[in-house]
Amino acid sequence: MINHHNGLPASRRKGRTDPCGVTTKSAVARCIRDTADGGLAEVAIAVAEDWQHHGLGELLIRVLARSAWDAGIRCWNATLFTNNNAMRKLLELVGEKQSEQSEDAGVVGLVYRLFLPSLARAEGHPGQRSQRVETGN
Ligand SMILES: CC(C)(COP(=O)(O)OP(=O)(O)OC[C@H]1O[C@@H](n2cnc3c(N)ncnc32)[C@H](O)[C@@H]1OP(=O)(O)O)[C@@H](O)C(=O)NCCC(=O)NCCS
């Protein structure tokens, strides 16, 4: 089991807890490997409101996707509100959607197959959408 916590400097504001149950200062990203399927992990990212729309989410998901790939993870799932387009866009940057399943109360479960990371993508400037690289692996 791996558990990546890409912590960033804490803001002075009190931490918040997002719909995924993640408490944040500035931002937190996590990737937790499924105990039954070693190639699958659950991903969650939360950026504090004051820090949103500055590319932090994109930076985190790119770093996390590369770390996950290096650890042998090829697919990850995410649970979010159906209308969470910001997270959907982030997921689309690093993978291709395999399935989408509606759950309770406007929540959806998504499964994405990760793209093969490239240095260009992984080191892309925050806020820039760099080129995707796909793989059959
Ligand atoms: C989803 C979430 C992680 C996105 O984080 P974020 O840091 O705002 O994401 P980014 O800044 O990388 O991208 C968001 C938008 O800001 C834009 N942006 C990026 N850099 C920017 C900059 N320098 N200036 C202005 N806008 C910028 C991006 O283009 C993107 O816009 P778009 O949606 O129109 O494409 C954040 O909204 C969040 O924490 N939500 C609450 C928790 C949550 O729902 N998590 C998902 C479920 S696990």
The ligand as an SDF file (V2000), in Angstrom:
LIG
                    3D

 48 50  0  0  0  0  0  0  0  0999 V2000
  -10.8710   20.7030   -7.7110 C   0  0  0  0  0  0  0  0  0  0  0  0
   -9.7670   21.5590   -7.1130 C   0  0  0  0  0  0  0  0  0  0  0  0
   -8.7560   20.6230   -6.4460 C   0  0  0  0  0  0  0  0  0  0  0  0
   -9.0590   22.3620   -8.2170 C   0  0  0  0  0  0  0  0  0  0  0  0
   -7.9620   23.0290   -7.6260 O   0  0  0  0  0  0  0  0  0  0  0  0
   -7.3560   24.3840   -8.2650 P   0  0  0  0  0  0  0  0  0  0  0  0
   -6.0550   24.6120   -7.5970 O   0  0  0  0  0  0  0  0  0  0  0  0
   -8.3410   25.4730   -8.2400 O   0  0  0  0  0  0  0  0  0  0  0  0
   -7.1200   23.9270   -9.7710 O   0  0  0  0  0  0  0  0  0  0  0  0
   -6.3190   24.7150  -10.8860 P   0  0  0  0  0  0  0  0  0  0  0  0
   -6.0250   26.1020  -10.4500 O   0  0  0  0  0  0  0  0  0  0  0  0
   -5.1640   23.8830  -11.2870 O   0  0  0  0  0  0  0  0  0  0  0  0
   -7.3370   24.7610  -12.0640 O   0  0  0  0  0  0  0  0  0  0  0  0
   -8.6320   25.2560  -11.8130 C   0  0  0  0  0  0  0  0  0  0  0  0
   -8.9170   26.3440  -12.7910 C   0  0  0  0  0  0  0  0  0  0  0  0
   -8.0770   27.4570  -12.5460 O   0  0  0  0  0  0  0  0  0  0  0  0
   -7.4340   27.8630  -13.7790 C   0  0  0  0  0  0  0  0  0  0  0  0
   -6.1020   28.4190  -13.5020 N   0  0  0  0  0  0  0  0  0  0  0  0
   -4.9470   27.7710  -13.4340 C   0  0  0  0  0  0  0  0  0  0  0  0
   -3.9360   28.6220  -13.1840 N   0  0  0  0  0  0  0  0  0  0  0  0
   -4.4960   29.8580  -13.0860 C   0  0  0  0  0  0  0  0  0  0  0  0
   -3.9800   31.1560  -12.8340 C   0  0  0  0  0  0  0  0  0  0  0  0
   -2.6820   31.3910  -12.6300 N   0  0  0  0  0  0  0  0  0  0  0  0
   -4.8430   32.1830  -12.7820 N   0  0  0  0  0  0  0  0  0  0  0  0
   -6.1370   31.9840  -12.9570 C   0  0  0  0  0  0  0  0  0  0  0  0
   -6.6860   30.7700  -13.2110 N   0  0  0  0  0  0  0  0  0  0  0  0
   -5.8660   29.7110  -13.2740 C   0  0  0  0  0  0  0  0  0  0  0  0
   -7.3560   26.6140  -14.5640 C   0  0  0  0  0  0  0  0  0  0  0  0
   -7.2620   26.8810  -15.9510 O   0  0  0  0  0  0  0  0  0  0  0  0
   -8.6870   26.0100  -14.2320 C   0  0  0  0  0  0  0  0  0  0  0  0
   -9.6900   26.6890  -14.9400 O   0  0  0  0  0  0  0  0  0  0  0  0
  -10.6830   25.9180  -15.8150 P   0  0  0  0  0  0  0  0  0  0  0  0
  -11.4840   25.1020  -14.8610 O   0  0  0  0  0  0  0  0  0  0  0  0
  -11.5020   26.9640  -16.4710 O   0  0  0  0  0  0  0  0  0  0  0  0
   -9.8750   25.0870  -16.7390 O   0  0  0  0  0  0  0  0  0  0  0  0
  -10.3550   22.5840   -6.1100 C   0  0  0  0  0  0  0  0  0  0  0  0
  -11.4130   23.2670   -6.7220 O   0  0  0  0  0  0  0  0  0  0  0  0
  -10.8120   21.9780   -4.8040 C   0  0  0  0  0  0  0  0  0  0  0  0
  -10.0240   21.7270   -3.8990 O   0  0  0  0  0  0  0  0  0  0  0  0
  -12.1260   21.7280   -4.6480 N   0  0  0  0  0  0  0  0  0  0  0  0
  -12.6660   21.2300   -3.3910 C   0  0  0  0  0  0  0  0  0  0  0  0
  -12.2380   19.7860   -3.1130 C   0  0  0  0  0  0  0  0  0  0  0  0
  -12.7270   18.8790   -4.2030 C   0  0  0  0  0  0  0  0  0  0  0  0
  -13.8460   18.9820   -4.6490 O   0  0  0  0  0  0  0  0  0  0  0  0
  -11.8120   17.9380   -4.5950 N   0  0  0  0  0  0  0  0  0  0  0  0
  -12.1570   16.9660   -5.6370 C   0  0  0  0  0  0  0  0  0  0  0  0
  -12.7570   15.7210   -5.0640 C   0  0  0  0  0  0  0  0  0  0  0  0
  -11.5260   14.6610   -4.4170 S   0  0  0  0  0  0  0  0  0  0  0  0
  1  2  1  0
  2  3  1  0
  2  4  1  0
  2 36  1  0
  4  5  1  0
  5  6  1  0
  6  7  2  0
  6  8  1  0
  6  9  1  0
  9 10  1  0
 10 11  2  0
 10 12  1  0
 10 13  1  0
 13 14  1  0
 14 15  1  0
 15 16  1  0
 15 30  1  0
 16 17  1  0
 17 18  1  0
 17 28  1  0
 18 19  1  0
 18 27  1  0
 19 20  2  0
 20 21  1  0
 21 22  1  0
 21 27  2  0
 22 23  1  0
 22 24  2  0
 24 25  1  0
 25 26  2  0
 26 27  1  0
 28 29  1  0
 28 30  1  0
 30 31  1  0
 31 32  1  0
 32 33  2  0
 32 34  1  0
 32 35  1  0
 36 37  1  0
 36 38  1  0
 38 39  2  0
 38 40  1  0
 40 41  1  0
 41 42  1  0
 42 43  1  0
 43 44  2  0
 43 45  1  0
 45 46  1  0
 46 47  1  0
 47 48  1  0
M  END
$$$$
